[in-house]
Amino acid sequence: EAGVAQSPRYKIIEKRQSVAFWCNPISGHATLYWYQQILGQGPKLLIQFQNNGVVDDSQLPKDRFSAERLKGVDSTLKIQPAKLEDSAVYLCASSLSGREITDTQYFGPGTRLTVL
Amino acid sequence: AQSVTQLGSHVSVSEGALVLLRCNYSSSVPPYLFWYVQYPNQGLQLLLKYTTGATLVKGINGFEAEFKKSETSFHLTKPSAHMSDAAEYFCAVSGWDDKIIFGKGTRLHILP
């Protein structure tokens, strides 16, 4: 079974530039999550999708971050414009249904973003 | 609201020695508790989880954790460390809102 795919693996940009990350979840998984992991901290949930609808985006900085999951499969997370404090690893995860907390979340390898 | 405290950002143990990674949680409702492992340049992988029932939970790679409600703890142990156990370990908690809150992580170093 293929895992969660993310690209690119690494990205270096200058502040005020825009950047986009892509995630392809495990086939058949209805729920998709984007997390931000700043160096030295645990992952923090940015947004959760159930199929193509947003379940929770309370911690997404909506003035600069946006995400979509068209057709309920793969997803894109965008930052525009980027700030220095956005330097982090962006993790995508998916789970089968997401309706039960006991559903295991499967994580991709992440995209390491460096903002100069 | 839930929160997690992992004691020690770095822990070193000798190969073959006991591994003990400490985690304390705070939760206003009965918690669900998790341990994840993250190897270099990889995503997080679930080691084990406690939902209800037996308080001693066995996971992959020989790890186990015990839920102690009176101590609000969920420490991770492994009887004998292996070099391949070197990684970062995250304790996490969730309540009825289904949102997982992660701790800051503990990096485990294995000494030969």
Interface residues (C-beta under 8 A of the other chain):
Chain A: G3 V4 G40 Q41 G42 P43 K44 L45 D56 L91 A93 G98 I101 T102 T104 Q105 Y106 F107 G108 P109 G110
Chain B: V4 S9 Y32 N41 Q42 G43 L44 Q45 L46 K49 T51 F90 A92 S94 D98 K99 I100 I101 F102 G103 K104 G105
